[in-house]
Amino acid sequence: MRTVNLAFATPDVRPAEAFARLSDFPRYPTMTDTVHEVTVHDGGEDGSMLSSWTVQFRSGLLRWTERDVLDAAERTITFTQVDGDFHRFEGRWGVAEHSGVTAVTFDAEFDLGMASLEALLDPIAERALTSNITVIVEGLMGHAEPIEAS
């Protein structure tokens, strides 16, 4: 299982606005070329929703559907893949304010499900995911500075 933990300072965007931008999944393809398509489906009775994603991955595309739980009070989005190209993909977005600066965090675990190629493919996938998330955050927030994830 591979993990990615990223954090960004977004000095030009207040926490509530940063969370609103992260929560607006259909807007992602208009803000970055990395995300090709996002379709939001009706969610469950538990307040969750389903979203289907098509995202650039190196020279190809990754597709998956995830269950998303948005918590506006805590400014978190928790996601778990329910179908798609990953064997397992789950994680969390978070928004917080630290010393007057908005911080956006992304934490995820993934497994491509190819044990025999894990040593070769997982580092490539980790770099691609890190690059994609950085591009997405910069696209959504306008300006983002990487900071050490806690």
C-alpha positions as CSV (number, residue, x, y, z in Angstrom):
1,M,0.0,0.0,0.0
2,R,1.4,3.4,-1.0
3,T,0.6,6.7,0.7
4,V,0.7,10.3,-0.5
5,N,0.6,13.1,2.1
6,L,0.7,16.7,0.7
7,A,0.0,20.1,2.2
8,F,-0.2,23.5,0.6
9,A,-0.5,27.0,1.9
10,T,-3.1,29.0,-0.1
11,P,-2.5,32.5,1.1
12,D,-5.0,34.2,-1.2
13,V,-8.0,32.0,-0.3
14,R,-9.8,31.9,3.1
15,P,-10.7,28.4,4.6
16,A,-14.4,28.5,3.8
17,E,-13.7,29.4,0.2
18,A,-11.0,26.8,-0.2
19,F,-13.4,24.1,1.1
20,A,-16.1,25.4,-1.3
21,R,-13.7,25.1,-4.3
22,L,-12.5,21.6,-3.3
23,S,-16.1,20.5,-2.9
24,D,-17.1,21.7,-6.4
25,F,-16.0,18.6,-8.3
26,P,-17.7,19.5,-11.6
27,R,-15.5,22.6,-11.7
28,Y,-12.2,20.7,-11.6
29,P,-12.0,20.0,-15.4
30,T,-12.4,23.8,-16.1
31,M,-9.6,24.6,-13.7
32,T,-7.0,22.1,-14.7
33,D,-6.1,20.0,-17.8
34,T,-5.2,17.1,-15.4
35,V,-8.9,16.3,-14.7
36,H,-10.7,15.4,-17.9
37,E,-14.2,14.7,-16.5
38,V,-16.0,14.5,-13.2
39,T,-19.7,13.4,-13.0
40,V,-21.5,13.7,-9.6
41,H,-24.2,11.2,-9.0
42,D,-26.9,11.2,-6.3
43,G,-25.6,10.0,-3.0
44,G,-26.9,7.7,-0.3
45,E,-29.1,8.4,2.6
46,D,-26.0,8.8,4.8
47,G,-25.3,12.2,3.1
48,S,-22.5,10.8,0.9
49,M,-22.4,11.2,-2.8
50,L,-20.8,9.3,-5.7
51,S,-18.5,10.9,-8.2
52,S,-16.9,9.4,-11.3
53,W,-13.5,10.7,-12.4
54,T,-11.3,10.6,-15.5
55,V,-7.8,11.9,-14.8
56,Q,-4.6,12.1,-16.7
57,F,-2.0,9.5,-15.6
58,R,1.3,9.8,-17.4
59,S,0.4,9.0,-21.1
60,G,-3.0,7.5,-20.3
61,L,-6.1,8.0,-18.3
62,L,-7.3,6.6,-15.0
63,R,-11.0,6.2,-14.3
64,W,-12.8,5.5,-11.1
65,T,-15.9,6.1,-9.1
66,E,-15.7,7.1,-5.4
67,R,-17.9,7.6,-2.5
68,D,-17.4,11.1,-1.0
69,V,-18.4,12.3,2.4
70,L,-18.2,16.1,2.7
71,D,-18.1,17.7,6.1
72,A,-18.4,21.4,5.8
73,A,-18.2,22.0,9.6
74,E,-14.8,20.2,9.7
75,R,-13.9,21.2,6.2
76,T,-13.0,17.7,5.2
77,I,-13.8,15.5,2.2
78,T,-13.3,11.7,2.7
79,F,-13.3,9.5,-0.4
80,T,-13.2,5.8,-1.1
81,Q,-13.1,4.2,-4.5
82,V,-16.0,1.9,-5.1
83,D,-15.1,1.0,-8.7
84,G,-12.3,1.7,-11.1
85,D,-8.7,1.3,-12.2
86,F,-7.1,1.2,-8.8
87,H,-7.3,-1.9,-6.7
88,R,-7.8,0.4,-3.7
89,F,-7.8,4.2,-3.5
90,E,-9.0,6.2,-0.5
91,G,-8.1,9.3,1.4
92,R,-9.0,12.7,2.7
93,W,-8.9,16.4,1.8
94,G,-8.7,18.9,4.6
95,V,-8.8,22.6,5.0
96,A,-7.6,24.4,8.1
97,E,-6.2,27.8,9.1
98,H,-2.8,28.0,10.7
99,S,-1.4,31.4,11.9
100,G,-3.8,33.2,9.5
101,V,-2.9,31.1,6.5
102,T,-5.2,28.6,4.8
103,A,-3.7,25.1,4.5
104,V,-5.1,22.5,2.2
105,T,-4.1,18.9,2.8
106,F,-4.4,15.7,0.8
107,D,-3.8,12.3,2.3
108,A,-4.3,9.1,0.3
109,E,-3.5,5.4,0.2
110,F,-3.6,3.5,-3.0
111,D,-2.9,0.0,-4.4
112,L,-2.7,-0.6,-8.1
113,G,-3.3,-4.3,-7.5
114,M,-0.3,-5.5,-9.5
115,A,1.9,-7.2,-6.9
116,S,4.4,-8.4,-9.4
117,L,5.0,-4.9,-10.8
118,E,4.5,-3.0,-7.5
119,A,8.2,-2.1,-7.0
120,L,8.3,-0.6,-10.5
121,L,4.8,1.0,-10.9
122,D,4.0,2.2,-7.4
123,P,6.7,4.9,-7.3
124,I,5.7,6.1,-10.7
125,A,2.0,6.3,-9.6
126,E,3.0,8.1,-6.4
127,R,4.9,10.7,-8.4
128,A,2.1,11.1,-10.9
129,L,-0.5,11.4,-8.1
130,T,1.7,14.0,-6.3
131,S,2.1,16.0,-9.5
132,N,-1.6,15.8,-10.4
133,I,-2.8,16.9,-6.9
134,T,-0.3,19.8,-7.0
135,V,-1.7,20.9,-10.4
136,I,-5.3,20.5,-9.2
137,V,-4.7,22.6,-6.0
138,E,-2.9,25.3,-7.9
139,G,-5.8,25.3,-10.5
140,L,-8.5,25.5,-7.9
141,M,-6.8,28.0,-5.5
142,G,-5.0,30.2,-8.0
143,H,-1.8,30.0,-5.9
144,A,-0.5,27.3,-3.7
145,E,2.8,26.8,-2.0
146,P,3.9,23.3,-0.9
147,I,4.5,23.0,2.8
148,E,5.6,20.1,5.0
149,A,2.6,17.8,5.6
150,S,2.0,17.0,9.3
